[in-house]
Amino acid sequence: MIDISAHVRIFNKNPTDDFVEKRIKIVKEIKKGQMKLKSVDELLRFANSIALGFLNPASLPDEMLSEIESIIKSESSAFVRANHEMQIFVCAVLSVLTYIEDEKSTAGSIKCVEVISSGLWSALSFQNPLREAKLEHLRQELLQLSQKRVISAAHSSRDRTIVRPQSTIKVPANTKIQGAIDLVIKATSKSISALEENAVLDREELNVLWWTLENWSKLLNANFSNAEPESAIIAAGLELSQLLRRLPTDAHKHLILKNVTIENKDISLPDLLKKMGDSKSLLSNAYPNNNFIS
């Protein structure tokens, strides 16, 4: 359960009950807007904006700031955006937390909330701890909940769907042919969907198995174990991601790392990109139309 009253103290040291109740309503309303995001591009950009907001709350996109300002004004008419960007940002983060917590993980394709969680886990992991204790606590809560959501979804999405052993079809007397066909389709649709879903997961596992046995990077045009460790890790991550139909689990991480050895396991993102050298452009050229790889 997200403790909104505790996090409100980031921007209001002594909130009243009425103030907290209004912020709870505001958070719920902001969440509705986040649930409307659908494309991977806008979902990841949103996650990136939230992550950057921890470094500078005023860096949120103007459209997002204006939208949340309007929502807060609906409950607190005296509110103004100027010098209150922190309140806007914290309310936005709290709405993300409730969104991630409220949406249930289900078997099947990746959900929008899981794309946001993946983006947040990735972005927040590269940040240094914040000096402000309360804001850092909020950041850690978002990071941990995002990580938990992705890991949970990665496993639950790979559960095989139970196929109904048999379907009983009762066709009333004098039913026309089309009516009988419709009854058959309705009775068998769940079984067919289960078989299709299971086949997707089976194909994914077979593709990953072949890729692992080959131990060859198409992007680097070299054997993974012979390539530079930093380049091999990034290339393996990109190539394996192309084969996956669901979120990756620890097993996939182990597949990427099993043939790669890096002496210094602690490395910053800028240093990683620097050590990749010419391989960086080689890998980015493989995704010419991707806005997130450069």
Short mmCIF file of the C-alpha atoms (twelve columns), coordinates in Angstrom:
data_MODEL
# 
_entry.id   MODEL 
# 
loop_
_atom_site.group_PDB 
_atom_site.id 
_atom_site.type_symbol 
_atom_site.label_atom_id 
_atom_site.label_alt_id 
_atom_site.label_comp_id 
_atom_site.label_asym_id 
_atom_site.label_seq_id 
_atom_site.Cartn_x 
_atom_site.Cartn_y 
_atom_site.Cartn_z 
_atom_site.pdbx_PDB_model_num 
ATOM 1   C CA . MET A 1   0.000   0.000   0.000   1 
ATOM 2   C CA . ILE A 2   1.433   3.355   -1.050  1 
ATOM 3   C CA . ASP A 3   1.657   5.702   1.962   1 
ATOM 4   C CA . ILE A 4   0.713   8.954   0.259   1 
ATOM 5   C CA . SER A 5   0.465   10.854  3.539   1 
ATOM 6   C CA . ALA A 6   4.138   10.118  4.294   1 
ATOM 7   C CA . HIS A 7   5.396   11.197  0.869   1 
ATOM 8   C CA . VAL A 8   3.312   14.390  0.898   1 
ATOM 9   C CA . ARG A 9   5.712   15.618  3.595   1 
ATOM 10  C CA . ILE A 10  8.391   15.995  0.917   1 
ATOM 11  C CA . PHE A 11  6.745   19.290  -0.056  1 
ATOM 12  C CA . ASN A 12  4.536   19.972  2.992   1 
ATOM 13  C CA . LYS A 13  6.071   19.327  6.411   1 
ATOM 14  C CA . ASN A 14  2.790   19.564  8.338   1 
ATOM 15  C CA . PRO A 15  -0.113  18.549  6.081   1 
ATOM 16  C CA . THR A 16  -3.682  18.559  7.385   1 
ATOM 17  C CA . ASP A 17  -6.075  15.657  6.908   1 
ATOM 18  C CA . ASP A 18  -7.947  17.680  4.287   1 
ATOM 19  C CA . PHE A 19  -4.721  18.417  2.404   1 
ATOM 20  C CA . VAL A 20  -3.791  14.707  2.299   1 
ATOM 21  C CA . GLU A 21  -7.284  13.621  1.248   1 
ATOM 22  C CA . LYS A 22  -7.214  16.078  -1.633  1 
ATOM 23  C CA . ARG A 23  -3.778  14.809  -2.747  1 
ATOM 24  C CA . ILE A 24  -5.085  11.235  -2.706  1 
ATOM 25  C CA . LYS A 25  -7.860  12.316  -5.096  1 
ATOM 26  C CA . ILE A 26  -5.319  14.187  -7.227  1 
ATOM 27  C CA . VAL A 27  -3.063  11.144  -7.466  1 
ATOM 28  C CA . LYS A 28  -5.971  8.971   -8.622  1 
ATOM 29  C CA . GLU A 29  -6.879  11.516  -11.293 1 
ATOM 30  C CA . ILE A 30  -3.289  11.785  -12.564 1 
ATOM 31  C CA . LYS A 31  -3.156  8.000   -12.785 1 
ATOM 32  C CA . LYS A 32  -6.068  8.015   -15.251 1 
ATOM 33  C CA . GLY A 33  -3.974  10.055  -17.687 1 
ATOM 34  C CA . GLN A 34  -1.017  7.699   -17.355 1 
ATOM 35  C CA . MET A 35  -3.236  4.720   -18.148 1 
ATOM 36  C CA . LYS A 36  -4.062  6.313   -21.521 1 
ATOM 37  C CA . LEU A 37  -0.434  5.992   -22.712 1 
ATOM 38  C CA . LYS A 38  -0.216  3.089   -25.169 1 
ATOM 39  C CA . SER A 39  2.758   3.158   -27.555 1 
ATOM 40  C CA . VAL A 40  6.155   1.884   -26.403 1 
ATOM 41  C CA . ASP A 41  7.711   5.185   -27.449 1 
ATOM 42  C CA . GLU A 42  5.480   7.346   -25.257 1 
ATOM 43  C CA . LEU A 43  5.600   4.855   -22.367 1 
ATOM 44  C CA . LEU A 44  9.408   4.887   -22.272 1 
ATOM 45  C CA . ARG A 45  9.580   8.646   -22.712 1 
ATOM 46  C CA . PHE A 46  7.209   9.014   -19.795 1 
ATOM 47  C CA . ALA A 47  9.364   6.710   -17.632 1 
ATOM 48  C CA . ASN A 48  12.454  8.698   -18.625 1 
ATOM 49  C CA . SER A 49  10.758  11.975  -17.688 1 
ATOM 50  C CA . ILE A 50  9.878   10.629  -14.239 1 
ATOM 51  C CA . ALA A 51  13.446  9.393   -13.692 1 
ATOM 52  C CA . LEU A 52  14.914  12.764  -14.716 1 
ATOM 53  C CA . GLY A 53  12.411  14.479  -12.430 1 
ATOM 54  C CA . PHE A 54  14.243  13.136  -9.391  1 
ATOM 55  C CA . LEU A 55  17.260  15.169  -10.486 1 
ATOM 56  C CA . ASN A 56  15.205  18.252  -11.363 1 
ATOM 57  C CA . PRO A 57  11.422  18.303  -10.745 1 
ATOM 58  C CA . ALA A 58  11.042  21.279  -13.069 1 
ATOM 59  C CA . SER A 59  12.428  19.201  -15.961 1 
ATOM 60  C CA . LEU A 60  9.110   17.411  -16.498 1 
ATOM 61  C CA . PRO A 61  7.660   18.117  -19.962 1 
ATOM 62  C CA . ASP A 62  5.615   21.317  -20.000 1 
ATOM 63  C CA . GLU A 63  2.537   19.410  -21.151 1 
ATOM 64  C CA . MET A 64  2.777   17.101  -18.130 1 
ATOM 65  C CA . LEU A 65  3.360   20.010  -15.732 1 
ATOM 66  C CA . SER A 66  0.347   21.883  -17.099 1 
ATOM 67  C CA . GLU A 67  -1.912  18.832  -16.968 1 
ATOM 68  C CA . ILE A 68  -1.044  18.018  -13.356 1 
ATOM 69  C CA . GLU A 69  -1.267  21.696  -12.392 1 
ATOM 70  C CA . SER A 70  -4.823  21.725  -13.733 1 
ATOM 71  C CA . ILE A 71  -5.705  18.571  -11.771 1 
ATOM 72  C CA . ILE A 72  -4.309  20.019  -8.527  1 
ATOM 73  C CA . LYS A 73  -6.203  23.275  -9.128  1 
ATOM 74  C CA . SER A 74  -9.434  21.310  -9.365  1 
ATOM 75  C CA . GLU A 75  -8.977  20.365  -5.695  1 
ATOM 76  C CA . SER A 76  -6.940  23.383  -4.507  1 
ATOM 77  C CA . SER A 77  -7.938  26.480  -6.455  1 
ATOM 78  C CA . ALA A 78  -5.136  28.604  -4.927  1 
ATOM 79  C CA . PHE A 79  -2.394  26.353  -6.308  1 
ATOM 80  C CA . VAL A 80  0.117   27.791  -8.803  1 
ATOM 81  C CA . ARG A 81  2.871   25.965  -10.644 1 
ATOM 82  C CA . ALA A 82  5.658   28.514  -10.039 1 
ATOM 83  C CA . ASN A 83  7.998   27.344  -7.247  1 
ATOM 84  C CA . HIS A 84  5.771   24.316  -6.627  1 
ATOM 85  C CA . GLU A 85  7.189   21.947  -9.233  1 
ATOM 86  C CA . MET A 86  8.194   19.545  -6.463  1 
ATOM 87  C CA . GLN A 87  4.560   19.050  -5.463  1 
ATOM 88  C CA . ILE A 88  3.613   18.379  -9.081  1 
ATOM 89  C CA . PHE A 89  6.464   15.911  -9.444  1 
ATOM 90  C CA . VAL A 90  5.774   14.027  -6.209  1 
ATOM 91  C CA . CYS A 91  2.094   13.682  -7.116  1 
ATOM 92  C CA . ALA A 92  3.140   12.329  -10.519 1 
ATOM 93  C CA . VAL A 93  5.448   9.757   -8.895  1 
ATOM 94  C CA . LEU A 94  2.777   8.712   -6.410  1 
ATOM 95  C CA . SER A 95  0.347   8.155   -9.268  1 
ATOM 96  C CA . VAL A 96  2.929   5.951   -11.008 1 
ATOM 97  C CA . LEU A 97  3.405   3.953   -7.811  1 
ATOM 98  C CA . THR A 98  -0.339  3.371   -7.458  1 
ATOM 99  C CA . TYR A 99  -0.593  2.485   -11.155 1 
ATOM 100 C CA . ILE A 100 2.127   -0.154  -10.861 1 
ATOM 101 C CA . GLU A 101 0.734   -1.499  -7.598  1 
ATOM 102 C CA . ASP A 102 -2.918  -1.645  -8.699  1 
ATOM 103 C CA . GLU A 103 -2.487  -3.283  -12.122 1 
ATOM 104 C CA . LYS A 104 -2.451  -7.065  -11.816 1 
ATOM 105 C CA . SER A 105 0.074   -9.234  -13.644 1 
ATOM 106 C CA . THR A 106 -1.492  -11.682 -16.078 1 
ATOM 107 C CA . ALA A 107 -0.318  -14.315 -18.494 1 
ATOM 108 C CA . GLY A 108 0.028   -13.150 -22.059 1 
ATOM 109 C CA . SER A 109 1.582   -10.191 -23.835 1 
ATOM 110 C CA . ILE A 110 3.435   -7.377  -22.069 1 
ATOM 111 C CA . LYS A 111 1.162   -4.716  -20.530 1 
ATOM 112 C CA . CYS A 112 1.701   -0.966  -20.719 1 
ATOM 113 C CA . VAL A 113 2.421   -0.679  -17.007 1 
ATOM 114 C CA . GLU A 114 5.199   -3.243  -17.412 1 
ATOM 115 C CA . VAL A 115 6.835   -1.194  -20.162 1 
ATOM 116 C CA . ILE A 116 6.822   1.814   -17.817 1 
ATOM 117 C CA . SER A 117 8.217   -0.348  -15.002 1 
ATOM 118 C CA . SER A 118 10.999  -1.629  -17.250 1 
ATOM 119 C CA . GLY A 119 11.953  1.904   -18.242 1 
ATOM 120 C CA . LEU A 120 11.937  3.106   -14.636 1 
ATOM 121 C CA . TRP A 121 14.000  0.158   -13.413 1 
ATOM 122 C CA . SER A 122 16.603  0.805   -16.093 1 
ATOM 123 C CA . ALA A 123 16.759  4.591   -15.655 1 
ATOM 124 C CA . LEU A 124 16.674  4.741   -11.859 1 
ATOM 125 C CA . SER A 125 19.339  2.038   -11.523 1 
ATOM 126 C CA . PHE A 126 21.913  4.357   -13.104 1 
ATOM 127 C CA . GLN A 127 21.205  7.239   -10.724 1 
ATOM 128 C CA . ASN A 128 23.238  8.043   -7.625  1 
ATOM 129 C CA . PRO A 129 21.380  8.248   -4.292  1 
ATOM 130 C CA . LEU A 130 19.822  11.641  -3.559  1 
ATOM 131 C CA . ARG A 131 20.881  13.756  -0.596  1 
ATOM 132 C CA . GLU A 132 17.287  14.565  0.376   1 
ATOM 133 C CA . ALA A 133 16.327  11.554  2.511   1 
ATOM 134 C CA . LYS A 134 12.557  11.721  1.940   1 
ATOM 135 C CA . LEU A 135 12.895  12.129  -1.820  1 
ATOM 136 C CA . GLU A 136 15.459  9.312   -1.954  1 
ATOM 137 C CA . HIS A 137 13.048  7.087   -0.048  1 
ATOM 138 C CA . LEU A 138 10.416  7.811   -2.695  1 
ATOM 139 C CA . ARG A 139 12.916  7.084   -5.481  1 
ATOM 140 C CA . GLN A 140 13.921  3.783   -3.895  1 
ATOM 141 C CA . GLU A 141 10.286  2.775   -3.442  1 
ATOM 142 C CA . LEU A 142 9.595   3.435   -7.120  1 
ATOM 143 C CA . LEU A 143 12.746  1.575   -8.186  1 
ATOM 144 C CA . GLN A 144 11.991  -1.462  -6.033  1 
ATOM 145 C CA . LEU A 145 8.323   -1.639  -7.008  1 
ATOM 146 C CA . SER A 146 9.211   -1.329  -10.717 1 
ATOM 147 C CA . GLN A 147 11.799  -4.082  -10.395 1 
ATOM 148 C CA . LYS A 148 9.367   -6.319  -8.506  1 
ATOM 149 C CA . ARG A 149 6.673   -5.755  -11.132 1 
ATOM 150 C CA . VAL A 150 8.959   -6.606  -14.064 1 
ATOM 151 C CA . ILE A 151 10.315  -9.762  -12.405 1 
ATOM 152 C CA . SER A 152 6.822   -10.925 -11.452 1 
ATOM 153 C CA . ALA A 153 5.456   -10.295 -14.953 1 
ATOM 154 C CA . ALA A 154 8.436   -12.021 -16.566 1 
ATOM 155 C CA . HIS A 155 7.634   -15.243 -14.732 1 
ATOM 156 C CA . SER A 156 3.831   -15.133 -14.794 1 
ATOM 157 C CA . SER A 157 3.749   -14.347 -18.521 1 
ATOM 158 C CA . ARG A 158 5.538   -17.632 -19.239 1 
ATOM 159 C CA . ASP A 159 3.050   -19.848 -17.423 1 
ATOM 160 C CA . ARG A 160 1.517   -22.246 -19.902 1 
ATOM 161 C CA . THR A 161 -2.231  -21.880 -20.330 1 
ATOM 162 C CA . ILE A 162 -4.268  -24.955 -19.452 1 
ATOM 163 C CA . VAL A 163 -6.005  -26.392 -22.525 1 
ATOM 164 C CA . ARG A 164 -9.516  -27.596 -21.881 1 
ATOM 165 C CA . PRO A 165 -9.511  -31.380 -22.375 1 
ATOM 166 C CA . GLN A 166 -12.812 -31.391 -24.208 1 
ATOM 167 C CA . SER A 167 -15.582 -29.118 -25.348 1 
ATOM 168 C CA . THR A 168 -19.233 -30.067 -25.094 1 
ATOM 169 C CA . ILE A 169 -21.381 -28.609 -27.842 1 
ATOM 170 C CA . LYS A 170 -25.139 -28.772 -27.687 1 
ATOM 171 C CA . VAL A 171 -26.799 -27.836 -30.947 1 
ATOM 172 C CA . PRO A 172 -30.552 -27.226 -30.605 1 
ATOM 173 C CA . ALA A 173 -32.810 -28.959 -33.089 1 
ATOM 174 C CA . ASN A 174 -33.491 -27.128 -36.363 1 
ATOM 175 C CA . THR A 175 -30.394 -24.950 -35.933 1 
ATOM 176 C CA . LYS A 176 -29.122 -23.585 -39.223 1 
ATOM 177 C CA . ILE A 177 -25.602 -24.444 -40.412 1 
ATOM 178 C CA . GLN A 178 -24.178 -20.994 -39.637 1 
ATOM 179 C CA . GLY A 179 -25.664 -21.133 -36.154 1 
ATOM 180 C CA . ALA A 180 -24.058 -24.523 -35.546 1 
ATOM 181 C CA . ILE A 181 -20.695 -23.219 -36.768 1 
ATOM 182 C CA . ASP A 182 -20.935 -20.251 -34.404 1 
ATOM 183 C CA . LEU A 183 -21.572 -22.608 -31.495 1 
ATOM 184 C CA . VAL A 184 -18.525 -24.701 -32.402 1 
ATOM 185 C CA . ILE A 185 -16.314 -21.633 -32.671 1 
ATOM 186 C CA . LYS A 186 -17.526 -20.336 -29.306 1 
ATOM 187 C CA . ALA A 187 -16.987 -23.701 -27.609 1 
ATOM 188 C CA . THR A 188 -13.461 -24.202 -28.925 1 
ATOM 189 C CA . SER A 189 -12.152 -20.618 -28.937 1 
ATOM 190 C CA . LYS A 190 -10.610 -20.798 -25.448 1 
ATOM 191 C CA . SER A 191 -8.812  -24.050 -26.241 1 
ATOM 192 C CA . ILE A 192 -7.477  -22.669 -29.523 1 
ATOM 193 C CA . SER A 193 -6.322  -19.450 -27.821 1 
ATOM 194 C CA . ALA A 194 -4.529  -21.496 -25.153 1 
ATOM 195 C CA . LEU A 195 -2.766  -23.585 -27.804 1 
ATOM 196 C CA . GLU A 196 -1.732  -20.445 -29.690 1 
ATOM 197 C CA . GLU A 197 -0.418  -18.788 -26.529 1 
ATOM 198 C CA . ASN A 198 1.562   -21.882 -25.549 1 
ATOM 199 C CA . ALA A 199 2.970   -22.160 -29.079 1 
ATOM 200 C CA . VAL A 200 4.321   -18.589 -28.838 1 
ATOM 201 C CA . LEU A 201 6.218   -19.474 -25.674 1 
ATOM 202 C CA . ASP A 202 7.470   -22.763 -27.146 1 
ATOM 203 C CA . ARG A 203 8.796   -20.971 -30.235 1 
ATOM 204 C CA . GLU A 204 10.515  -18.363 -28.074 1 
ATOM 205 C CA . GLU A 205 12.316  -21.057 -26.074 1 
ATOM 206 C CA . LEU A 206 13.423  -22.890 -29.221 1 
ATOM 207 C CA . ASN A 207 14.756  -19.687 -30.791 1 
ATOM 208 C CA . VAL A 208 16.662  -18.815 -27.623 1 
ATOM 209 C CA . LEU A 209 18.086  -22.339 -27.475 1 
ATOM 210 C CA . TRP A 210 19.431  -22.149 -31.038 1 
ATOM 211 C CA . TRP A 211 20.855  -18.684 -30.393 1 
ATOM 212 C CA . THR A 212 22.638  -19.929 -27.268 1 
ATOM 213 C CA . LEU A 213 24.113  -22.962 -29.012 1 
ATOM 214 C CA . GLU A 214 25.418  -20.860 -31.892 1 
ATOM 215 C CA . ASN A 215 27.290  -18.459 -29.579 1 
ATOM 216 C CA . TRP A 216 27.532  -16.079 -32.542 1 
ATOM 217 C CA . SER A 217 26.726  -12.367 -32.691 1 
ATOM 218 C CA . LYS A 218 25.112  -11.255 -35.919 1 
ATOM 219 C CA . LEU A 219 25.497  -7.618  -34.880 1 
ATOM 220 C CA . LEU A 220 29.233  -7.891  -34.175 1 
ATOM 221 C CA . ASN A 221 29.806  -10.545 -36.828 1 
ATOM 222 C CA . ALA A 222 31.940  -12.424 -34.321 1 
ATOM 223 C CA . ASN A 223 31.851  -15.116 -31.678 1 
ATOM 224 C CA . PHE A 224 30.570  -13.702 -28.385 1 
ATOM 225 C CA . SER A 225 33.381  -15.239 -26.363 1 
ATOM 226 C CA . ASN A 226 36.002  -13.667 -28.670 1 
ATOM 227 C CA . ALA A 227 34.502  -10.181 -28.760 1 
ATOM 228 C CA . GLU A 228 35.371  -7.359  -26.351 1 
ATOM 229 C CA . PRO A 229 33.448  -8.081  -23.103 1 
ATOM 230 C CA . GLU A 230 31.619  -4.733  -22.976 1 
ATOM 231 C CA . SER A 231 30.518  -4.945  -26.610 1 
ATOM 232 C CA . ALA A 232 29.587  -8.616  -26.250 1 
ATOM 233 C CA . ILE A 233 27.261  -7.908  -23.314 1 
ATOM 234 C CA . ILE A 234 25.396  -5.112  -25.092 1 
ATOM 235 C CA . ALA A 235 25.189  -7.067  -28.353 1 
ATOM 236 C CA . ALA A 236 23.938  -10.163 -26.543 1 
ATOM 237 C CA . GLY A 237 21.294  -8.136  -24.743 1 
ATOM 238 C CA . LEU A 238 20.049  -6.583  -27.976 1 
ATOM 239 C CA . GLU A 239 20.016  -9.858  -29.904 1 
ATOM 240 C CA . LEU A 240 18.342  -11.869 -27.169 1 
ATOM 241 C CA . SER A 241 15.691  -9.182  -26.730 1 
ATOM 242 C CA . GLN A 242 14.741  -9.626  -30.392 1 
ATOM 243 C CA . LEU A 243 13.943  -13.271 -29.719 1 
ATOM 244 C CA . LEU A 244 11.871  -12.753 -26.581 1 
ATOM 245 C CA . ARG A 245 8.093   -12.456 -26.699 1 
ATOM 246 C CA . ARG A 246 7.793   -11.684 -22.994 1 
ATOM 247 C CA . LEU A 247 9.836   -9.805  -20.386 1 
ATOM 248 C CA . PRO A 248 13.226  -11.413 -19.599 1 
ATOM 249 C CA . THR A 249 13.888  -13.404 -16.422 1 
ATOM 250 C CA . ASP A 250 17.113  -14.096 -14.518 1 
ATOM 251 C CA . ALA A 251 17.648  -17.118 -16.753 1 
ATOM 252 C CA . HIS A 252 18.011  -14.834 -19.768 1 
ATOM 253 C CA . LYS A 253 20.454  -12.610 -17.889 1 
ATOM 254 C CA . HIS A 254 22.571  -15.666 -17.127 1 
ATOM 255 C CA . LEU A 255 22.563  -16.656 -20.802 1 
ATOM 256 C CA . ILE A 256 23.982  -13.257 -21.700 1 
ATOM 257 C CA . LEU A 257 26.682  -13.332 -19.056 1 
ATOM 258 C CA . LYS A 258 27.813  -16.957 -19.251 1 
ATOM 259 C CA . ASN A 259 30.453  -16.426 -21.949 1 
ATOM 260 C CA . VAL A 260 31.493  -12.927 -20.897 1 
ATOM 261 C CA . THR A 261 33.997  -11.943 -18.232 1 
ATOM 262 C CA . ILE A 262 34.529  -8.366  -17.085 1 
ATOM 263 C CA . GLU A 263 37.237  -7.734  -14.522 1 
ATOM 264 C CA . ASN A 264 35.581  -4.625  -13.053 1 
ATOM 265 C CA . LYS A 265 31.888  -5.355  -12.543 1 
ATOM 266 C CA . ASP A 266 31.165  -1.807  -11.352 1 
ATOM 267 C CA . ILE A 267 31.177  0.452   -14.393 1 
ATOM 268 C CA . SER A 268 29.311  3.648   -15.180 1 
ATOM 269 C CA . LEU A 269 27.231  4.015   -18.327 1 
ATOM 270 C CA . PRO A 270 29.578  6.644   -19.875 1 
ATOM 271 C CA . ASP A 271 32.600  4.396   -19.209 1 
ATOM 272 C CA . LEU A 272 30.764  1.421   -20.692 1 
ATOM 273 C CA . LEU A 273 29.997  3.335   -23.890 1 
ATOM 274 C CA . LYS A 274 33.600  4.526   -24.066 1 
ATOM 275 C CA . LYS A 275 35.011  1.009   -23.748 1 
ATOM 276 C CA . MET A 276 32.736  -0.239  -26.510 1 
ATOM 277 C CA . GLY A 277 34.712  1.865   -29.003 1 
ATOM 278 C CA . ASP A 278 33.862  1.242   -32.660 1 
ATOM 279 C CA . SER A 279 31.331  -1.431  -31.698 1 
ATOM 280 C CA . LYS A 280 29.001  1.299   -30.423 1 
ATOM 281 C CA . SER A 281 28.292  2.641   -33.904 1 
ATOM 282 C CA . LEU A 282 28.143  -0.895  -35.283 1 
ATOM 283 C CA . LEU A 283 25.382  -1.805  -32.838 1 
ATOM 284 C CA . SER A 284 23.435  1.444   -33.187 1 
ATOM 285 C CA . ASN A 285 23.499  1.182   -37.004 1 
ATOM 286 C CA . ALA A 286 21.519  -2.040  -36.700 1 
ATOM 287 C CA . TYR A 287 18.583  0.019   -35.352 1 
ATOM 288 C CA . PRO A 288 18.428  3.055   -37.669 1 
ATOM 289 C CA . ASN A 289 14.822  3.901   -36.899 1 
ATOM 290 C CA . ASN A 290 14.946  3.381   -33.115 1 
ATOM 291 C CA . ASN A 291 14.821  6.622   -31.121 1 
ATOM 292 C CA . PHE A 292 16.199  4.997   -27.976 1 
ATOM 293 C CA . ILE A 293 19.432  3.567   -29.390 1 
ATOM 294 C CA . SER A 294 22.150  5.950   -30.508 1 
# 
